[in-house]
Amino acid sequence: MTGGDIAGLIAAGVFAVLVGLIAVPLLKLGGVFDQTRDSIKDVSDGITPILAESTVTVQEANKQLARVDVITRNVEEVTGNVTSLVALFAASVGGPLIRLAGFSAAVRAGLTSLRAAKEADDVVSDKKPSKKRSSTSGSKKKR
């Protein structure tokens, strides 16, 4: 063997070792890519049902919100009707009730003043001597 053959064999050996050193990280990198691909597949398989359930949940929530909206409109309508009814009742019955209350207050005040006047009359008549009572009663009979 000549010196060139030996140099060629050494160069081939060094090249083989270099390829071996480069191949090991490449194989490990390929394993990492395989695991990454498997992880992505698992995640996508797991997220598909979650997205389907989320879609159903959002649809059901929208249905419930539509029902609440209808209920809210109905409550608003009922509130308006009650307000109108109260206003109508106040307009039709309130005026006469106010007049009746005023009349009853006036009657009560009149009765109270009559009672007070009668009691005052009784008190005054109790303080007068008996002669004056008889003379007062006699003068009334003459008229």
C-alpha positions in Angstrom: 0.0 0.0 0.0 1.2 3.3 -0.8 1.1 6.5 1.1 -1.8 7.8 -1.0 -3.9 4.6 -0.2 -3.2 5.0 3.5 -4.2 8.7 3.4 -7.4 7.7 1.5 -8.2 5.1 4.1 -7.6 7.5 7.0 -9.7 10.2 5.2 -12.5 7.5 4.6 -12.3 6.5 8.3 -12.5 10.1 9.5 -15.4 10.7 7.1 -17.2 7.6 8.5 -16.7 8.8 12.1 -17.9 12.3 11.1 -21.0 10.8 9.4 -21.6 8.7 12.5 -21.3 11.7 14.8 -23.7 13.7 12.7 -26.1 10.8 12.3 -26.7 10.4 16.1 -28.1 13.9 16.6 -30.1 13.6 13.4 -31.7 10.3 14.7 -32.4 12.0 18.0 -33.9 15.0 16.2 -36.1 12.6 14.2 -37.3 11.0 17.5 -38.2 14.4 18.8 -40.2 15.2 15.6 -42.0 11.9 16.0 -43.0 12.6 19.6 -44.0 16.2 18.6 -46.2 14.8 15.8 -47.8 12.2 18.2 -48.4 15.0 20.8 -50.0 17.2 18.2 -52.2 14.3 17.1 -53.3 13.6 20.7 -54.0 17.2 21.4 -56.1 17.6 18.2 -57.9 14.4 18.9 -58.7 15.6 22.4 -59.7 19.2 21.4 -62.2 18.1 18.8 -64.8 16.9 21.3 -64.1 19.9 23.5 -64.8 22.2 20.6 -68.0 20.3 19.7 -69.2 20.5 23.4 -68.3 24.2 23.5 -70.3 24.7 20.3 -73.3 23.0 21.9 -72.9 24.9 25.1 -72.8 28.2 23.3 -75.9 27.3 21.2 -77.8 26.3 24.4 -76.7 29.5 26.1 -78.0 31.5 23.1 -81.4 29.7 23.3 -81.6 30.5 27.0 -80.7 34.2 26.4 -83.5 34.3 23.7 -86.0 33.0 26.3 -84.8 35.5 28.9 -85.2 38.2 26.3 -88.8 37.1 25.6 -89.5 37.0 29.4 -88.0 40.4 29.8 -90.2 41.9 27.1 -93.2 40.3 28.6 -92.4 41.7 32.1 -91.9 45.1 30.5 -95.3 44.8 28.8 -97.0 43.7 32.1 -95.3 46.5 34.0 -96.6 49.0 31.4 -100.1 47.6 31.7 -100.0 47.7 35.5 -98.8 51.3 35.4 -101.7 52.2 33.0 -104.1 50.4 35.2 -102.9 52.2 38.3 -103.2 55.5 36.5 -106.7 54.7 35.3 -107.7 53.6 38.8 -106.3 56.7 40.4 -108.0 58.9 37.8 -111.4 57.3 38.1 -111.6 56.4 41.8 -109.0 58.7 43.3 -110.9 62.0 42.7 -114.2 60.8 44.3 -112.2 59.2 47.2 -110.4 62.5 47.8 -113.8 64.3 47.8 -115.3 61.7 50.2 -112.3 62.0 52.5 -112.6 65.7 52.5 -116.3 65.5 53.2 -115.8 63.0 56.0 -113.1 65.2 57.5 -115.4 68.1 57.4 -118.2 66.1 59.1 -115.8 64.9 61.7 -114.6 68.4 62.4 -118.2 69.6 62.6 -119.2 66.9 65.0 -116.1 67.5 67.1 -116.9 71.3 67.3 -120.6 70.4 68.2 -119.4 68.1 71.0 -117.0 70.7 72.2 -119.7 73.4 72.2 -122.1 71.1 74.0 -119.5 70.2 76.6 -118.6 73.9 77.1 -122.3 74.6 77.4 -122.7 71.9 80.0 -119.7 73.2 82.0 -121.0 76.7 81.9 -124.5 75.7 82.9 -123.1 73.6 85.9 -121.2 76.7 87.2 -124.3 79.0 87.3 -126.5 79.1 90.4 -129.8 77.2 90.4 -131.9 80.4 90.4 -130.5 81.5 87.1 -131.2 78.2 85.6 -134.8 78.3 86.5 -135.2 81.9 85.4 -133.5 81.0 82.1 -135.8 78.1 81.6 -138.8 80.3 82.6 -138.0 83.0 80.1 -137.8 80.4 77.4 -141.2 79.2 78.2 -142.7 82.7 78.0 -141.4 83.2 74.5 
